[in-house]
Amino acid sequence: AGVSVDQLVHHMPRPALLSFLQKVNRTRIQLASIFDLLVAQGDRHGENAHMMEDGNLMLIDNFDKSFFYPNSLFLPRNFISERLYVGNSGLRDPRTHANMPWSRNKVTRDGWPMLTFDVRCHSPARGMRAHFPPGVKTCLAKLRSLRVDGIQARYSMPHALASMLHRRATLMATRGFEKAHELALLAKPVKTEKDPVTNGPTYSFDTKVELFELQTFPWRPPCCKVEFTKRSLGQDFQSSIECVPAISKMVGNETHVLELDHPPQ
């Protein structure tokens, strides 16, 4: 049901798109971000999030890359959110700042409307912390009470994944959403030998992983609203997407524009 966010952004007429994006259910954004962080969803790009006419969201392909690394358009500082900011042709390695092999050192803005799905745009000014939507605290309490062995037995999980899920539920419940997210960015999954119980791959977690999709990217101010303008190119006009300066929820009450490592060309 619904239409993928990616299809909406790239194919819906722009005036209608801006109006439609304003319908998004803020609570559903919060729940989606909590889910993706809790299960470490590693592939939540715009095709795997569908939006309904009433503003509700449906998440699909949830098994693919779950318990991997929180790579989600609802969360900041990951590969998918960075790709929305700069486009494939503008991606740089956050460790060396070098262009990726496929990059052309040119920022593109096609994905900017999807930046408005960032959970920071749909949370209180100081962050969600532990002020969760109804039902979340009950879920977190249940996961904590099961403990690692209980989670492993109930959900047939490798011990490393059960441990990660229990730890993340505990962090979210006791230290809040933002702190759990910050600490989750430090745990990079590495597949090892098969688990003797489930016969599936087991995982270890490390802070140093070479895979580009598992890197942590710099903080960027939230872009909570976009506008479509027209810029002159000689005698022609080309549509351009602008990020409306937003109040940064991470820096206080100072007004910020969208910050890029290198300006659009």
ZADREN-385889 format. One record per residue (C-alpha): x, y, z; residue number from 1. Coordinates in nm, 4 decimals. Layout:
N
[[X; Y; Z]; NUM],
...
//
This chain:
265
[[0.0000; 0.0000; 0.0000]; 1],
[[0.1066; 0.3573; -0.0540]; 2],
[[0.3846; 0.4825; -0.2799]; 3],
[[0.7545; 0.4705; -0.2083]; 4],
[[0.9026; 0.7970; -0.0869]; 5],
[[1.1607; 0.7706; -0.3637]; 6],
[[0.8928; 0.7508; -0.6328]; 7],
[[0.7051; 1.0450; -0.4816]; 8],
[[1.0113; 1.2679; -0.4688]; 9],
[[1.1351; 1.1905; -0.8189]; 10],
[[0.8059; 1.1655; -1.0093]; 11],
[[0.5328; 1.3664; -0.8341]; 12],
[[0.4775; 1.7216; -0.9664]; 13],
[[0.6725; 1.9524; -0.7405]; 14],
[[0.3939; 2.1811; -0.6068]; 15],
[[0.1836; 1.8743; -0.5236]; 16],
[[0.4865; 1.7037; -0.3672]; 17],
[[0.5469; 1.9838; -0.1179]; 18],
[[0.1825; 1.9788; -0.0151]; 19],
[[0.1808; 1.6007; 0.0152]; 20],
[[0.4974; 1.5854; 0.2261]; 21],
[[0.3360; 1.8161; 0.4800]; 22],
[[0.0810; 1.5435; 0.5519]; 23],
[[0.3372; 1.3011; 0.6918]; 24],
[[0.2443; 1.1699; 1.0363]; 25],
[[0.5078; 1.2910; 1.2839]; 26],
[[0.4425; 1.0034; 1.5235]; 27],
[[0.4975; 0.7524; 1.2418]; 28],
[[0.8319; 0.9169; 1.1640]; 29],
[[0.9333; 0.8787; 1.5274]; 30],
[[0.8228; 0.5142; 1.5345]; 31],
[[1.0052; 0.4413; 1.2088]; 32],
[[1.3268; 0.5917; 1.3421]; 33],
[[1.2950; 0.3998; 1.6705]; 34],
[[1.2388; 0.0749; 1.4810]; 35],
[[1.5303; 0.1302; 1.2433]; 36],
[[1.7631; 0.2167; 1.5312]; 37],
[[1.6457; -0.0682; 1.7530]; 38],
[[1.6883; -0.3401; 1.4899]; 39],
[[1.9810; -0.1655; 1.3172]; 40],
[[1.8071; -0.1574; 0.9801]; 41],
[[2.0824; -0.1236; 0.7227]; 42],
[[1.8895; -0.0467; 0.4035]; 43],
[[1.6125; 0.2066; 0.4722]; 44],
[[1.6374; 0.4112; 0.1547]; 45],
[[1.3429; 0.5831; -0.0104]; 46],
[[1.2218; 0.2703; -0.1905]; 47],
[[1.1776; 0.0864; 0.1407]; 48],
[[0.9533; 0.3476; 0.3007]; 49],
[[0.6041; 0.3954; 0.1591]; 50],
[[0.3736; 0.6880; 0.2333]; 51],
[[-0.0059; 0.6694; 0.2290]; 52],
[[-0.2505; 0.9406; 0.1299]; 53],
[[-0.3361; 1.0034; 0.4962]; 54],
[[0.0300; 1.0625; 0.5880]; 55],
[[0.0959; 0.7238; 0.7478]; 56],
[[0.4058; 0.5229; 0.6641]; 57],
[[0.4674; 0.1583; 0.5824]; 58],
[[0.8169; 0.0111; 0.6050]; 59],
[[0.9033; -0.2769; 0.3718]; 60],
[[1.1986; -0.5150; 0.3225]; 61],
[[1.2560; -0.5109; 0.6970]; 62],
[[1.4390; -0.8424; 0.7052]; 63],
[[1.6995; -0.7320; 0.4535]; 64],
[[2.0056; -0.6107; 0.6461]; 65],
[[1.8302; -0.5942; 0.9821]; 66],
[[2.0687; -0.6122; 1.2774]; 67],
[[2.3326; -0.4685; 1.0468]; 68],
[[2.4002; -0.0965; 1.1014]; 69],
[[2.1488; 0.1916; 1.1341]; 70],
[[2.1458; 0.3121; 0.7727]; 71],
[[1.8179; 0.4961; 0.7370]; 72],
[[1.6735; 0.8089; 0.5811]; 73],
[[1.5020; 0.8710; 0.9186]; 74],
[[1.8365; 0.8969; 1.1004]; 75],
[[2.1325; 1.1357; 1.0573]; 76],
[[2.5025; 1.0606; 1.0077]; 77],
[[2.4742; 0.7461; 0.7963]; 78],
[[2.5498; 0.6579; 0.4353]; 79],
[[2.1877; 0.6855; 0.3178]; 80],
[[2.1260; 1.0246; 0.4802]; 81],
[[2.4586; 1.1560; 0.3474]; 82],
[[2.3689; 1.0378; -0.0030]; 83],
[[2.0459; 1.2380; 0.0210]; 84],
[[2.2454; 1.5507; 0.1073]; 85],
[[2.5046; 1.5344; -0.1688]; 86],
[[2.3877; 1.2709; -0.4193]; 87],
[[2.5938; 0.9785; -0.5446]; 88],
[[2.8146; 1.2114; -0.7462]; 89],
[[2.9092; 1.4161; -0.4395]; 90],
[[2.9909; 1.1423; -0.1904]; 91],
[[3.3230; 1.1597; -0.0104]; 92],
[[3.4927; 0.9172; 0.2228]; 93],
[[3.4347; 1.0609; 0.5741]; 94],
[[3.7716; 0.9245; 0.6901]; 95],
[[3.9896; 1.0780; 0.4183]; 96],
[[3.7521; 1.3331; 0.2565]; 97],
[[3.8567; 1.1901; -0.0790]; 98],
[[3.6037; 1.1550; -0.3580]; 99],
[[3.4657; 0.8077; -0.4045]; 100],
[[3.5617; 0.6337; -0.7336]; 101],
[[3.2174; 0.7015; -0.8839]; 102],
[[3.1966; 1.0621; -0.7576]; 103],
[[3.2326; 1.3653; -0.9809]; 104],
[[3.2841; 1.6171; -0.6981]; 105],
[[2.9446; 1.7618; -0.7735]; 106],
[[2.6638; 1.7896; -0.5209]; 107],
[[2.3155; 1.7121; -0.6494]; 108],
[[1.9917; 1.8014; -0.4739]; 109],
[[1.7448; 1.5548; -0.6207]; 110],
[[1.7001; 1.3779; -0.2887]; 111],
[[1.6638; 1.6860; -0.0701]; 112],
[[1.2861; 1.6534; -0.0196]; 113],
[[1.3579; 1.3209; 0.1560]; 114],
[[1.5697; 1.5089; 0.4113]; 115],
[[1.2421; 1.6277; 0.5629]; 116],
[[1.1888; 1.2702; 0.6914]; 117],
[[1.4827; 1.3144; 0.9319]; 118],
[[1.3489; 1.2339; 1.2812]; 119],
[[1.5010; 1.5584; 1.4139]; 120],
[[1.2400; 1.7458; 1.2111]; 121],
[[0.9624; 1.5570; 1.3882]; 122],
[[1.0870; 1.5581; 1.7478]; 123],
[[1.0781; 1.8136; 2.0320]; 124],
[[1.3406; 2.0887; 2.0203]; 125],
[[1.5727; 1.9074; 2.2613]; 126],
[[1.5249; 1.5717; 2.0965]; 127],
[[1.2983; 1.2760; 2.1605]; 128],
[[1.5087; 1.1532; 2.4528]; 129],
[[1.2823; 0.9082; 2.6411]; 130],
[[0.9543; 1.0757; 2.5451]; 131],
[[0.8462; 0.7937; 2.3169]; 132],
[[0.5152; 0.7402; 2.1364]; 133],
[[0.2665; 0.5095; 2.3152]; 134],
[[0.3693; 0.1457; 2.3282]; 135],
[[0.7421; 0.1963; 2.2832]; 136],
[[0.8315; 0.1887; 2.6521]; 137],
[[0.6342; -0.1367; 2.6916]; 138],
[[0.8251; -0.2927; 2.4017]; 139],
[[1.1614; -0.1816; 2.5395]; 140],
[[1.0734; -0.3109; 2.8870]; 141],
[[0.9805; -0.6501; 2.7416]; 142],
[[1.3091; -0.6809; 2.5539]; 143],
[[1.5032; -0.5843; 2.8633]; 144],
[[1.3177; -0.8353; 3.0808]; 145],
[[1.3885; -1.1213; 2.8375]; 146],
[[1.7617; -1.0632; 2.8722]; 147],
[[2.0063; -1.1820; 2.6084]; 148],
[[1.9452; -1.5557; 2.6453]; 149],
[[1.5684; -1.5056; 2.6391]; 150],
[[1.5835; -1.2951; 2.3228]; 151],
[[1.8105; -1.5534; 2.1598]; 152],
[[1.5716; -1.8374; 2.2427]; 153],
[[1.2472; -1.6551; 2.1611]; 154],
[[1.3575; -1.5127; 1.8261]; 155],
[[1.6170; -1.7763; 1.7221]; 156],
[[1.8903; -1.5157; 1.7034]; 157],
[[2.2659; -1.5561; 1.7152]; 158],
[[2.3956; -1.4548; 2.0557]; 159],
[[2.5771; -1.1468; 1.9223]; 160],
[[2.2593; -1.0084; 1.7646]; 161],
[[2.0488; -1.0820; 2.0726]; 162],
[[2.3087; -0.9063; 2.2837]; 163],
[[2.3032; -0.6042; 2.0537]; 164],
[[1.9227; -0.5848; 2.0581]; 165],
[[1.9120; -0.6117; 2.4376]; 166],
[[2.1825; -0.3489; 2.4774]; 167],
[[2.0142; -0.1064; 2.2394]; 168],
[[1.6747; -0.1495; 2.4083]; 169],
[[1.8401; -0.0857; 2.7438]; 170],
[[2.0229; 0.2222; 2.6194]; 171],
[[1.7114; 0.3636; 2.4587]; 172],
[[1.5049; 0.3101; 2.7741]; 173],
[[1.7622; 0.4410; 3.0206]; 174],
[[1.9576; 0.7037; 2.8274]; 175],
[[1.7148; 0.8099; 2.5577]; 176],
[[1.6897; 0.7891; 2.1804]; 177],
[[1.9674; 1.0313; 2.0886]; 178],
[[2.2287; 0.8709; 2.3134]; 179],
[[2.1355; 0.5233; 2.1903]; 180],
[[2.1790; 0.6469; 1.8347]; 181],
[[2.5162; 0.8041; 1.9125]; 182],
[[2.6466; 0.4803; 2.0638]; 183],
[[2.4988; 0.2676; 1.7849]; 184],
[[2.7197; 0.4480; 1.5352]; 185],
[[3.0235; 0.3012; 1.7100]; 186],
[[2.9243; -0.0640; 1.6646]; 187],
[[3.0071; -0.1931; 1.3161]; 188],
[[2.8980; -0.5497; 1.2329]; 189],
[[3.1385; -0.8042; 1.0912]; 190],
[[3.0169; -1.1485; 0.9808]; 191],
[[3.2135; -1.4396; 1.1165]; 192],
[[3.1592; -1.8154; 1.1212]; 193],
[[2.8158; -1.9813; 1.1285]; 194],
[[2.6245; -1.9894; 1.4525]; 195],
[[2.5996; -2.3522; 1.5773]; 196],
[[2.2395; -2.3090; 1.6944]; 197],
[[2.0749; -2.1278; 1.4027]; 198],
[[2.3223; -2.2359; 1.1306]; 199],
[[2.3179; -1.8743; 1.0153]; 200],
[[2.6042; -1.6236; 1.0199]; 201],
[[2.7066; -1.4851; 1.3541]; 202],
[[2.8524; -1.1406; 1.4036]; 203],
[[3.1145; -0.9551; 1.5962]; 204],
[[3.1161; -0.5784; 1.6336]; 205],
[[3.4080; -0.3440; 1.5901]; 206],
[[3.4672; 0.0290; 1.5489]; 207],
[[3.6973; -0.0086; 1.2479]; 208],
[[3.5355; -0.1399; 0.9318]; 209],
[[3.6463; -0.0517; 0.5803]; 210],
[[3.3088; -0.0944; 0.4053]; 211],
[[3.1953; 0.2501; 0.2908]; 212],
[[2.8284; 0.1889; 0.3769]; 213],
[[2.9251; 0.1367; 0.7423]; 214],
[[3.1014; 0.4675; 0.7928]; 215],
[[2.9805; 0.7424; 1.0235]; 216],
[[2.9339; 1.0751; 0.8486]; 217],
[[2.9500; 1.4296; 0.9948]; 218],
[[2.6569; 1.5936; 1.1697]; 219],
[[2.4546; 1.8138; 0.9380]; 220],
[[2.1811; 2.0532; 1.0458]; 221],
[[1.8331; 1.9145; 0.9805]; 222],
[[1.6652; 2.0331; 0.6623]; 223],
[[1.3008; 2.0332; 0.7645]; 224],
[[1.1516; 2.2183; 0.4702]; 225],
[[1.2437; 2.2582; 0.1051]; 226],
[[1.1295; 2.5013; -0.1605]; 227],
[[1.1475; 2.4784; -0.5361]; 228],
[[1.2751; 2.7907; -0.7081]; 229],
[[1.3905; 2.8771; -1.0579]; 230],
[[1.7358; 2.9984; -1.1402]; 231],
[[1.8387; 3.1658; -1.4618]; 232],
[[2.0717; 2.9823; -1.6979]; 233],
[[2.1169; 3.2286; -1.9802]; 234],
[[1.7760; 3.2615; -2.1399]; 235],
[[1.6498; 2.9362; -1.9896]; 236],
[[1.5310; 2.8606; -1.6402]; 237],
[[1.6068; 2.5469; -1.4481]; 238],
[[1.4268; 2.4340; -1.1374]; 239],
[[1.6396; 2.4308; -0.8249]; 240],
[[1.5720; 2.2887; -0.4798]; 241],
[[1.6569; 2.5097; -0.1845]; 242],
[[1.6690; 2.4110; 0.1800]; 243],
[[1.4820; 2.6671; 0.3853]; 244],
[[1.7011; 2.7715; 0.6805]; 245],
[[1.5719; 2.5772; 0.9780]; 246],
[[1.6140; 2.6061; 1.3514]; 247],
[[1.8772; 2.3483; 1.4333]; 248],
[[1.7538; 2.1143; 1.7029]; 249],
[[2.1091; 2.0076; 1.7773]; 250],
[[2.2728; 2.3483; 1.8270]; 251],
[[2.0096; 2.5510; 2.0118]; 252],
[[1.8224; 2.8447; 1.8661]; 253],
[[2.0723; 2.9619; 1.6071]; 254],
[[1.9521; 2.9614; 1.2487]; 255],
[[2.1522; 2.7402; 1.0145]; 256],
[[2.1562; 2.6845; 0.6432]; 257],
[[2.2344; 2.3444; 0.4988]; 258],
[[2.6063; 2.2939; 0.5417]; 259],
[[2.8000; 2.1089; 0.2735]; 260],
[[3.1645; 2.0069; 0.2724]; 261],
[[3.1828; 2.1535; -0.0756]; 262],
[[2.9322; 2.3866; -0.2423]; 263],
[[2.6913; 2.2750; -0.5153]; 264],
[[2.8198; 2.3345; -0.8656]; 265],
//
